[in-house]
Amino acid sequence: MIIASLMPLPAEMMLGSGWLAIDSEFRIGLAGHIEPRLRRAAGRAASRLARATGMPLPRDLATPSEDARFLIRVEGPAGEVPSLGEDESYTLKITDGRAVLHSPGPYGALRGIETFLQLVGLGGGGFGVPEAHIADRPRFPWRGLLIDAARHWIPPEVIKRNLDGMAMLKLNVLHWHLTDDQGFRVESHRFPRLHEAGSDGMFYTQREISEIVEFARDRGIRVVPELDMPAHTASWLVGYPDLASAAGPYSIERNWGGFDATIDPTREENYQFICDLMVEISMLFPDVYVHIGGDMVNGEHWKANPKIRAFAKKRGFDDKSQLQAYFNRRIHEILRRQGRDMIGWDPILHPDIPQDIVIQTARGQKWLADAARQGHQVVAGSEYYLDELKSAESYYTSDPFADEAANLTAEQQGLILGGEASMWTEFSDAENIDARIWPRAAAVAERLWSPREVVDVEDMYRRLNKVSQRLGWIGLTHQSGPLQMLRRLTDYLAIEPLRTLANTVRPLFDPRWNNQAYTSQTPLNRLVDATSPDSEIARDFALAVERYLDDPSDEDLHTALATRLGVWRDNHHALIPCIRHSPLLAEVESISTTLSRISEVGLRSLQAIQSGPPISQSDREGDLALLEGAALPSAELEVTIVAAIRSLLSAPLAMG
Amino acid sequence: MIIASLMPLPAEMMLGSGWLAIDSEFRIGLAGHIEPRLRRAAGRAASRLARATGMPLPRDLATPSEDARFLIRVEGPAGEVPSLGEDESYTLKITDGRAVLHSPGPYGALRGIETFLQLVGLGGGGFGVPEAHIADRPRFPWRGLLIDAARHWIPPEVIKRNLDGMAMLKLNVLHWHLTDDQGFRVESHRFPRLHEAGSDGMFYTQREISEIVEFARDRGIRVVPELDMPAHTASWLVGYPDLASAAGPYSIERNWGGFDATIDPTREENYQFICDLMVEISMLFPDVYVHIGGDMVNGEHWKANPKIRAFAKKRGFDDKSQLQAYFNRRIHEILRRQGRDMIGWDPILHPDIPQDIVIQTARGQKWLADAARQGHQVVAGSEYYLDELKSAESYYTSDPFADEAANLTAEQQGLILGGEASMWTEFSDAENIDARIWPRAAAVAERLWSPREVVDVEDMYRRLNKVSQRLGWIGLTHQSGPLQMLRRLTDYLAIEPLRTLANTVRPLFDPRWNNQAYTSQTPLNRLVDATSPDSEIARDFALAVERYLDDPSDEDLHTALATRLGVWRDNHHALIPCIRHSPLLAEVESISTTLSRISEVGLRSLQAIQSGPPISQSDREGDLALLEGAALPSAELEVTIVAAIRSLLSAPLAMG
């Protein structure tokens, strides 16, 4: 049987039993409206097809031809620069004889090509795609990935490969967080001290930005730059201290969190500065939206500055939020004059700001609902913060229309434009950002593209696993990178025991977030940095335990569980030489011991379930205490199989 | 204890117990002769150091400074373009307080930096390098890697990352096989039909070539282009049939082997053509050497052409070799006039060619000795053909001074310039070429750099394993690529059982080489393409069996062997779903079954050794027959653990 592994799932899909072979005769043809972008897209599809199959397909695979086995027919053009609300719909009909992708415009074709490529698999006598009839369109028009390139530097090639990943998952907005206290990452000709003094030499040249914007445009992806202000601007103030609300000098911030450094909203020259800067930014970023951040304005420097206090008093502002609203109105005015639309984080939400400002949630879905009620268009942000290291399931089950937003009127719900998987980089860098984004961002992508009714978590994980492997073909290092990090951690001794441990633990957000010792100079080279928030093995194990407890007479399952638990029990012994040798692994001795001990508990429990004698009450209590301890974080990690083992331990009681 | 994992091993090395920490204060300083190339090298070292440690080292890590913790002092300059015989010597002294690299010229510094980077590891409280006193210089001046970019297209980025790998292993010649029957891969402005008609659109632009040559030069690597002639030229003749010895039309060759297509050595215009082409080539490749191939001239078209026969008769040539020698003298003359030195494969060796032509072996070490006896400088080629899929050990133990060459006089041995690990690409492509080259080429690199006395195979493998993992940091895909290929083979089902099988088999050269069905259009997407010629696991297993048979009372070893054999025995069962699902895996059902069965034999033998009863004579005969069958190739693969299991099976007899 053919099980399609598409992600995101199409709006409508029927699969048949037929099969369209992809062999050396395979060609891609373009028909109808043909533009260079579509030709390039077909060319990329051809070379990805060659990689996905290992077949030496010819270079001129994509030709303007009606006869090709895969025909892409586009009705007409669309704006060269993608904008919000483009028609992304398409139909894809695959029969035994050929595949026809049909779309009103180029954006639908770009999405449909990705669907076709995801369908490629092995069947019949080789590679091909299953018979299918797909009619597809997105649920939300704004489906983004935020990459914070300010807190840690993310080089251009990393951005590019993530754009390829976005395209594969039909995400259509790169929200590029370019400036923050820790760095101003855009080259500015107009105000060169911004990047010169504010980036430690790590910034995007204007040429690099233009290349990335073009790269994104080719994939139907908008690029929305974020210049966070008036707070989060320490890096601006290093080179231009006159902008500040308090006297300088300023330095690039090395710590994480919120800081006092803030642009002075009362200084008229500052608006001219921002206006001029925005003119330059607008040249680089053709998208109509500019994100101005607006979060974490603590107002300390405003309170402390008599001139600012006097300004506020004169205007009758009672609190800092009114002053920030004033600042935002001025920025809005600047942007509007330049033909730009403004978007900002939910702390800018205020009765005094214009309604045409788009609000993005930074503090949860309550603000999504609030902003919509106040008539603003909204984008879900904090619901999908990937740096919080939640499971894919957690993001997947977070619907923009749920919770507070469920009570909105239909009209208010219509203001919800979509959402963004958001990768803040306090605790990730160029080395592991791919693994922090993927594959979890794919679950967000499906939430935002597919119909609301698509909610089967197990099926999502099955497809996520496949899509994750496919992402490797386009250069993402989410699988290869962590392996290399594990090799480094062992100092190039045997990697397997560490890999076994890594597969049973997951990194935790809270211990880091609450640890003030972290700075931008802290190496991210520990086990916590190389492990995944979503352990496939732990999930498999938990499901297997569940199935086994439903039917303890299943001997195969018993053996499989016992084998796995045996490997985990013995793993600490195998890992000890690495731990002794590598100072970076000293901290995992405790959690490695824990894995071993709770696996023993699991094995004892299995034994008791199958053939008795039951575990004595006092032994059980000891084991439960052990499991309780095992659930505590260690080295910022958590063992993922504790709950499943607790189920095993508790089962005989429940069954008895 | 500190065990250095350098490769190639230095000429002289003493390790101490001290430790130089690499922390955020670490800086690289340049002193003495400073040139841009050294600055760039130090910059690359800095960023590799950051990757190797995961530490956010500053961008300006490398500065002209005497006080840096790692000081690089170069006495004086050398030619900007590296040439044969550059001084590559250096000394490296590492103490608790600092490291000083000292070299007469920039090339020694480049080599020494690689040594330093390989020493970086974990110890003490974190990353650092051990106390060391190293005095190093190469044994041979010509240490190459041949990449055949003609038979399969190898894109520029793949060449570049392999140059990085070469630099890490102190290889100093990229022998770039650019033209053959299957493709002419150089853009020619002078004769554009060469690449237009002869490459299927897959050629290096002149700009790409210049970039690669510069990239290599920065790493102290010479680039020697090979334009194979007069045979192996079908791709030339597609666009320029007038050059040929027989009437056209010609087409790009899709098959492998030797063919009749040959440049006409009697046509005077051909020499003008080659002269003009060489002028263009010389502009691109500053190295003084040009490789003219010269192999596989079957002479069929010469015999069949009356004009050529008449020419030969008139000159008194009795056989084709004299005519080829005439051709080679003419090419030699063209090259000499352009200030170039000529090198060719051993079939050009002939009493009639000038002695200043360098000969490279294509047919074994006999020719190395023959050429040296005839006064030619020589480079070992066929001794290190990586495409023959031999083990690293096999290449490693092949010394240029051994066998036939052992009987040469000291002066004749002095004509041996070195050798080249050679990657012919009939059966590999851009996807798996990294895995076909690395890590085995590192064993060749050590053979050519380190003193002849360095011959400990087990120690070599220990270091090879580490260097292989380190190569991952510079972008080589020899580890990540095959994993992705295995994923594709399973159609993205569970990969582990296939990985287990892949680790116990190795690809064979002969079945492919003798299979005429292979063409340049044959997909290289089977298990044989994703497996390594050197199975680390098989080697470990064989060593463990050996140790166990020395002391069968070692219970830990018994358990370890039994566990491993148990996994292998059960693996076929786990792999069956993949085999059933994936048409590409159907062919491995047989070898997978074999692995399972012989592992059973191994388990039975273990049991008999430890606790009896002994295996009966008839059972033993059945098992031996099974092992005999298991040693046969299947799906172009061979099971690597057969010999070790045979040892187990035979042991009780031997011991009894």
Contacts between the chains, C-beta under 8 A, distances in Angstrom:
chain1	res1	chain2	res2	distance
A	5	B	492	7.0
A	24	B	521	6.1
A	51	B	431	7.2
A	52	B	488	7.0
A	53	B	488	7.8
A	53	B	523	7.0
A	53	B	525	6.6
A	54	B	431	6.7
A	54	B	485	7.2
A	54	B	488	6.7
A	54	B	523	4.9
A	54	B	524	6.2
A	54	B	525	2.6
A	54	B	529	7.5
A	55	B	523	4.4
A	55	B	525	6.9
A	56	B	429	7.3
A	56	B	520	7.0
A	56	B	521	5.7
A	56	B	522	7.9
A	56	B	523	6.7
A	58	B	200	7.1
A	59	B	200	6.5
A	59	B	201	4.6
A	59	B	202	6.7
A	60	B	201	7.1
A	121	B	491	5.1
A	121	B	492	7.7
A	122	B	491	4.2
A	122	B	581	6.9
A	122	B	582	4.7
A	122	B	583	5.8
A	122	B	584	6.3
A	123	B	583	7.4
A	124	B	583	7.0
A	125	B	583	5.3
A	126	B	583	5.4
A	126	B	584	7.1
A	200	B	58	7.2
A	200	B	59	6.6
A	201	B	59	4.6
A	201	B	60	7.2
A	202	B	59	6.8
A	429	B	56	7.3
A	431	B	51	7.2
A	431	B	54	6.7
A	465	B	492	7.2
A	466	B	492	4.2
A	469	B	484	7.6
A	469	B	487	4.5
A	469	B	492	4.7
A	470	B	492	6.9
A	472	B	480	7.7
A	472	B	484	4.8
A	472	B	487	7.0
A	473	B	484	6.7
A	479	B	480	7.5
A	479	B	483	7.5
A	480	B	472	7.7
A	480	B	479	7.6
A	480	B	480	3.7
A	480	B	483	7.4
A	483	B	479	7.5
A	483	B	480	7.4
A	484	B	469	7.7
A	484	B	472	4.8
A	484	B	473	6.7
A	485	B	54	7.2
A	487	B	469	4.5
A	487	B	472	7.0
A	488	B	52	7.0
A	488	B	53	7.8
A	488	B	54	6.7
A	491	B	121	5.1
A	491	B	122	4.2
A	492	B	5	7.0
A	492	B	121	7.6
A	492	B	465	7.3
A	492	B	466	4.2
A	492	B	469	4.7
A	492	B	470	6.9
A	495	B	469	8.0
A	520	B	56	7.0
A	521	B	24	6.2
A	521	B	56	5.7
A	522	B	56	7.9
A	523	B	53	7.0
A	523	B	54	5.0
A	523	B	55	4.4
A	523	B	56	6.6
A	524	B	54	6.2
A	525	B	53	6.6
A	525	B	54	2.6
A	525	B	55	6.9
A	529	B	54	7.5
A	581	B	122	6.9
A	582	B	122	4.7
A	583	B	122	5.8
A	583	B	123	7.5
A	583	B	124	7.0
A	583	B	125	5.3
A	583	B	126	5.4
A	584	B	122	6.3
A	584	B	126	7.1
